[in-house]
């Protein structure tokens, strides 16, 4: 496998959320350490044992990782939050402990973090093993998320990514404690115009059994729509307003077309006879209300954004304004 050049970015905290991964976690910790040592990268590896019922924590500790243990299973996102709170360094890398994400790509992600706020390992490489039954749901989620974000998203919920802790910490209250953590942080960064870079990676066959089940798809979809309302309300409410308003207009046209063949009323009767049905009026009112709610929500969000000092993006270079020249005398 191709190795990736590293350009000397600062120390890294690698966080591995683990739940019943005793078959793979020890080897994964060794693999990550070997790669980062080979690139001369100062690092720590934090394994958060999320209430495992096997010996995952023991194997991780034996491999030399710092192990933090949850008394019970709190969720993938909760494990990452725990790891972030314990991390010593500002550059955070998250990955999985099941052998699916190649550790060889981590230095490349960290290197690209120099000019961005988050670098995501997009599972678009030459060797990708995503189960066929999960691909339709993944495509739907990516399509919906791309409409919300207003840009193409190569991989919405990849579990291998690097980001700056100071950028992520402001979203901790909305970041999910479950599997949708990665989807949430992706849309949050994109919605607030942080610079997100995607790097193609392979996705290998996992060791052990996947923890994602079919009903997680609906959780992800609801989450995407919730984030759309939270960050980009107009992209939700304007299409809804147009849909209801369009249906209302079509119903009015239908009411008018149906009226005259059945009566002898003159054309001007449309202005004084009860031609328009109640359903048409309701559809128009709902469309108008959707538009007003979207405009109000967008105005509130813009006002809040003006008052918040967001973390500056690495993709933007700020040049200070020169001080005015003082004339002698």
C-alpha positions as CSV (number, residue, x, y, z in Angstrom):
1,X,0.0,0.0,0.0
2,X,1.2,3.5,-0.8
3,X,2.5,5.5,2.1
4,X,1.8,9.2,2.4
5,X,4.2,12.1,3.0
6,X,4.0,14.0,6.2
7,X,5.0,17.6,6.5
8,X,5.7,18.1,10.2
9,X,2.3,19.0,11.7
10,X,2.1,19.1,15.5
11,X,1.3,16.2,17.9
12,X,-1.8,14.1,17.4
13,X,-4.3,12.5,19.7
14,X,-5.8,9.4,18.1
15,X,-9.1,8.3,19.6
16,X,-10.5,4.8,19.0
17,X,-14.0,4.1,20.3
18,X,-14.3,0.4,21.1
19,X,-17.2,-1.9,21.9
20,X,-16.5,-5.6,21.9
21,X,-13.5,-5.5,19.5
22,X,-11.1,-7.8,21.4
23,X,-10.2,-9.6,18.1
24,X,-8.9,-6.5,16.4
25,X,-8.1,-3.6,18.9
26,X,-4.6,-4.7,19.9
27,X,-3.4,-5.1,16.3
28,X,-5.0,-1.8,15.4
29,X,-3.2,0.1,18.2
30,X,0.1,-1.5,17.1
31,X,-0.6,-0.6,13.5
32,X,-1.4,3.0,14.2
33,X,1.7,3.4,16.4
34,X,4.0,1.9,13.8
35,X,2.7,4.3,11.1
36,X,2.9,7.4,13.2
37,X,6.4,6.5,14.6
38,X,7.6,5.9,11.1
39,X,6.6,9.5,10.1
40,X,8.1,11.0,13.3
41,X,4.8,12.2,14.6
42,X,4.4,12.8,18.3
43,X,1.2,11.1,19.3
44,X,-1.0,9.4,21.9
45,X,-3.5,6.7,21.3
46,X,-6.6,6.7,23.5
47,X,-9.0,3.7,23.4
48,X,-12.4,4.4,25.0
49,X,-13.9,1.1,26.0
50,X,-17.6,1.8,25.8
51,X,-18.9,-0.8,28.2
52,X,-17.4,-3.9,26.4
53,X,-18.4,-7.3,27.7
54,X,-15.2,-8.9,26.3
55,X,-11.5,-8.2,27.0
56,X,-11.2,-5.2,24.5
57,X,-9.8,-2.9,27.2
58,X,-7.3,-5.4,28.3
59,X,-6.0,-6.0,24.8
60,X,-5.8,-2.3,24.1
61,X,-3.9,-1.6,27.3
62,X,-1.5,-4.5,26.5
63,X,-0.8,-2.9,23.2
64,X,0.2,0.3,24.9
65,X,-2.9,2.5,24.5
66,X,-4.3,4.8,27.1
67,X,-7.6,3.1,28.0
68,X,-10.7,4.9,29.4
69,X,-13.6,2.7,30.4
70,X,-17.3,3.5,30.4
71,X,-19.2,1.5,33.0
72,X,-22.0,0.8,30.4
73,X,-22.5,1.2,26.7
74,X,-23.1,4.9,26.1
75,X,-22.6,5.0,22.3
76,X,-20.1,5.7,19.6
77,X,-20.3,9.4,19.8
78,X,-20.2,9.5,23.6
79,X,-17.0,7.5,23.4
80,X,-15.4,10.0,21.1
81,X,-16.5,12.9,23.3
82,X,-14.8,11.1,26.3
83,X,-11.7,10.7,24.3
84,X,-11.6,14.3,23.2
85,X,-12.0,15.5,26.9
86,X,-9.0,13.3,27.9
87,X,-6.8,14.2,24.8
88,X,-3.6,16.1,25.5
89,X,-3.3,17.5,22.0
90,X,-5.3,19.9,19.8
91,X,-5.2,17.8,16.7
92,X,-7.7,15.0,16.9
93,X,-7.8,11.9,14.8
94,X,-10.7,9.4,15.1
95,X,-10.7,5.9,13.6
96,X,-12.3,2.5,14.3
97,X,-10.7,-0.5,16.0
98,X,-12.1,-3.1,13.7
99,X,-9.4,-3.0,11.0
100,X,-11.5,-1.4,8.3
101,X,-9.6,1.9,8.1
102,X,-6.0,1.7,6.9
103,X,-3.8,3.5,9.5
104,X,-1.3,4.3,6.6
105,X,-3.6,7.2,5.6
106,X,-3.6,9.0,9.0
107,X,-0.4,11.0,8.3
108,X,-1.8,12.2,5.0
109,X,-5.0,13.4,6.7
110,X,-3.1,15.2,9.4
111,X,-0.8,16.9,6.9
112,X,-3.8,18.3,5.0
113,X,-5.2,19.7,8.2
114,X,-2.6,22.5,8.0
115,X,-4.8,24.3,5.5
116,X,-8.2,23.1,6.5
117,X,-10.4,22.5,9.6
118,X,-11.3,18.9,9.0
119,X,-9.9,16.2,6.7
120,X,-12.2,13.2,6.1
121,X,-11.0,9.9,4.7
122,X,-13.6,9.3,2.0
123,X,-14.2,5.6,1.3
124,X,-13.7,6.0,-2.5
125,X,-10.4,4.2,-2.9
126,X,-9.6,1.2,-5.1
127,X,-10.3,-1.3,-2.3
128,X,-13.7,-0.6,-0.6
129,X,-15.7,-3.3,1.1
130,X,-19.0,-1.7,2.1
131,X,-21.7,-4.4,2.5
132,X,-24.1,-4.3,-0.5
133,X,-27.2,-4.1,1.7
134,X,-26.0,-0.9,3.2
135,X,-25.1,0.9,0.0
136,X,-28.7,2.1,-1.0
137,X,-29.2,3.7,2.4
138,X,-25.8,5.2,2.3
139,X,-26.5,6.7,-1.1
140,X,-29.9,8.2,0.1
141,X,-28.3,9.8,3.1
142,X,-25.4,11.3,1.1
143,X,-27.9,12.7,-1.4
144,X,-30.1,14.3,1.2
145,X,-27.0,15.7,3.1
146,X,-25.6,17.1,-0.1
147,X,-28.8,19.0,-0.8
148,X,-28.7,20.4,2.7
149,X,-25.0,21.3,2.6
150,X,-25.2,22.8,-0.9
151,X,-22.2,20.8,-2.1
152,X,-21.2,17.3,-3.0
153,X,-20.2,15.1,0.0
154,X,-18.1,12.2,-1.0
155,X,-18.5,10.4,2.3
156,X,-20.9,11.7,5.0
157,X,-20.1,9.4,7.9
158,X,-16.6,8.1,7.4
159,X,-15.1,7.0,10.7
160,X,-11.6,8.1,9.8
161,X,-11.0,11.8,10.0
162,X,-8.8,14.5,11.5
163,X,-10.0,17.8,12.9
164,X,-9.0,20.6,15.2
165,X,-10.5,20.2,18.6
166,X,-11.3,24.0,19.0
167,X,-13.6,23.8,16.0
168,X,-15.4,20.7,17.1
169,X,-15.9,21.6,20.8
170,X,-18.5,24.3,20.0
171,X,-20.8,21.6,18.6
172,X,-20.5,19.2,21.5
173,X,-24.1,19.9,22.7
174,X,-25.6,18.9,19.3
175,X,-23.2,16.1,18.4
176,X,-24.9,12.7,18.7
177,X,-23.8,10.2,21.3
178,X,-24.6,7.4,18.8
179,X,-23.4,6.4,15.4
180,X,-24.6,9.7,13.8
181,X,-21.7,11.6,15.5
182,X,-19.7,11.7,12.2
183,X,-22.7,12.7,10.1
184,X,-23.5,15.5,12.6
185,X,-20.0,16.9,12.7
186,X,-19.7,16.8,8.9
187,X,-22.9,18.8,8.3
188,X,-22.1,21.2,11.2
189,X,-18.7,22.1,9.7
190,X,-20.1,22.4,6.2
191,X,-23.1,24.5,7.2
192,X,-20.8,27.0,9.1
193,X,-18.4,27.2,6.1
194,X,-15.5,25.6,7.7
195,X,-13.1,24.1,5.2
196,X,-13.6,20.3,4.9
197,X,-11.2,18.4,2.7
198,X,-11.8,14.8,1.5
199,X,-9.0,12.4,0.8
200,X,-9.7,9.0,-0.9
201,X,-9.0,5.9,1.3
202,X,-9.6,2.2,1.1
203,X,-12.1,0.5,3.4
204,X,-11.2,-3.0,4.3
205,X,-13.2,-6.0,5.5
206,X,-14.0,-5.6,9.2
207,X,-12.9,-8.0,11.9
208,X,-15.9,-9.2,13.9
209,X,-19.5,-8.2,13.6
210,X,-20.8,-4.7,12.7
211,X,-22.7,-2.8,15.4
212,X,-24.8,-0.9,12.8
213,X,-28.3,-2.3,12.2
214,X,-31.1,-1.5,9.7
215,X,-33.1,0.9,11.9
216,X,-30.1,3.2,12.3
217,X,-30.9,4.5,8.7
218,X,-34.0,6.3,10.0
219,X,-32.0,7.8,12.9
220,X,-29.5,9.1,10.4
221,X,-32.2,10.5,8.1
222,X,-34.0,12.3,10.9
223,X,-30.7,13.7,12.1
224,X,-29.8,15.1,8.7
225,X,-33.2,16.9,8.4
226,X,-32.9,18.2,12.0
227,X,-29.5,19.6,11.2
228,X,-30.8,21.2,8.1
229,X,-33.4,23.1,10.1
230,X,-30.7,24.0,12.7
231,X,-28.1,25.3,10.2
232,X,-29.8,25.9,6.8
233,X,-33.5,26.4,7.5
234,X,-34.2,27.9,4.0
235,X,-33.1,24.8,2.3
236,X,-35.8,22.9,4.1
237,X,-38.7,25.4,4.4
238,X,-38.4,27.0,0.9
239,X,-38.9,23.7,-1.0
240,X,-41.8,22.8,1.4
241,X,-43.3,26.3,0.8
242,X,-43.0,25.9,-3.0
243,X,-44.5,22.4,-2.8
244,X,-47.6,23.4,-0.8
245,X,-48.0,26.7,-2.7
246,X,-47.7,24.9,-6.1
247,X,-50.4,22.4,-5.0
248,X,-52.6,25.2,-3.9
249,X,-52.2,27.0,-7.3
250,X,-53.0,23.7,-9.1
251,X,-56.1,23.2,-7.0
252,X,-57.3,26.7,-7.8
253,X,-56.8,26.1,-11.5
254,X,-58.7,22.8,-11.2
255,X,-61.6,24.6,-9.3
256,X,-61.9,27.2,-12.0
257,X,-61.7,24.8,-14.9
258,X,-64.3,22.5,-13.3
259,X,-66.7,25.4,-12.5
260,X,-67.6,26.9,-15.9
261,X,-68.5,23.7,-17.8
262,X,-71.0,22.9,-15.0
263,X,-72.6,26.3,-14.8
264,X,-73.7,29.1,-17.1
265,X,-71.9,31.7,-15.0
266,X,-70.1,34.5,-17.0
267,X,-66.3,34.6,-16.8
268,X,-66.3,37.5,-14.3
269,X,-68.2,35.2,-11.9
270,X,-64.8,34.0,-10.7
271,X,-64.5,37.3,-8.7
272,X,-67.8,37.0,-6.8
273,X,-68.8,33.4,-6.7
274,X,-67.2,30.9,-4.2
275,X,-65.0,29.3,-6.8
276,X,-61.9,28.5,-4.8
277,X,-62.2,25.5,-2.6
278,X,-61.2,25.4,1.1
279,X,-58.5,22.9,0.4
280,X,-56.8,25.2,-2.1
281,X,-56.9,28.1,0.4
282,X,-55.4,25.8,3.1
283,X,-52.6,24.7,0.8
284,X,-51.7,28.3,0.0
285,X,-51.7,29.3,3.6
286,X,-49.5,26.4,4.6
287,X,-47.0,27.3,1.9
288,X,-47.0,30.9,3.0
289,X,-46.5,29.9,6.7
290,X,-43.6,27.6,5.7
291,X,-41.9,30.4,3.9
292,X,-42.4,32.8,6.8
293,X,-41.0,30.3,9.3
294,X,-38.0,29.6,7.2
295,X,-37.3,33.4,6.8
296,X,-37.6,34.0,10.5
297,X,-35.4,31.0,11.4
298,X,-32.8,32.1,8.9
299,X,-32.8,35.7,10.2
300,X,-32.4,34.5,13.8
301,X,-29.5,32.2,12.8
302,X,-27.8,35.1,11.0
303,X,-28.2,37.4,13.9
304,X,-26.7,34.8,16.3
305,X,-23.8,34.2,13.9
306,X,-23.0,37.9,13.9
307,X,-22.6,37.9,17.6
308,X,-20.6,34.8,17.9
309,X,-16.8,34.8,17.4
310,X,-16.4,31.6,15.5
311,X,-13.0,29.9,15.3
312,X,-11.2,31.2,12.1
313,X,-10.9,28.7,9.3
314,X,-7.5,27.4,8.2
315,X,-8.6,27.9,4.7
316,X,-8.8,31.7,5.1
317,X,-5.7,33.9,5.4
318,X,-6.3,37.1,7.3
319,X,-4.0,40.1,6.8
320,X,-4.1,42.8,9.5
321,X,-5.0,46.3,8.3
322,X,-1.9,48.5,8.4
323,X,-1.9,51.3,11.0
324,X,-2.5,54.8,9.5
325,X,0.6,56.8,8.9
326,X,1.2,59.6,11.3
327,X,2.3,62.8,9.7
328,X,5.3,64.6,11.3
329,X,4.6,67.8,13.0
